[in-house]
């Protein structure tokens, strides 16, 4: 399925911003994975949980931790994906993947909720 990824960039992330984004944009989406490990993919595991919110809290506790969370929505094919990318400097990209035909609608919602034009990525590109 072809999607447009819409992201807002946050230069310094905090728990309130993330909670608001989860409430406003990820409602109904489920994490793509069942287990979350830090650091992901390599190195000695420092923290492990089956609850993405616990992992999110752990990542936000200390600058220098980076993590990528992916979410799926099987019930709303207009907005089937969600993403939270936290970078080492504690900047972040908060995003959703939407059907191209729904892009304008969700851009408008981002502008209304966050007072910023989201960045659109096409063909699976991931912001860094």
Number of C-alpha atoms within 10 A of each C-alpha: 6 11 21 22 27 23 25 18 17 15 12 13 19 15 12 9 14 17 13 13 17 17 11 12 20 23 11 14 19 16 19 15 13 10 12 20 17 19 16 15 8 8 8 10 11 9 14 16 13 12 13 20 13 14 20 19 12 14 21 19 12 12 15 12 16 20 19 13 17 17 18 21 19 12 10 12 13 17 24 20 25 26 23 21 21 25 20 14 14 20 17 25 24 23 24 24 28 24 17 14 10 14 19 11 10 19 18 15 17 20 13 11 13 14 10 14 16 21 15 17 15 13 9 11 10 11 13 9
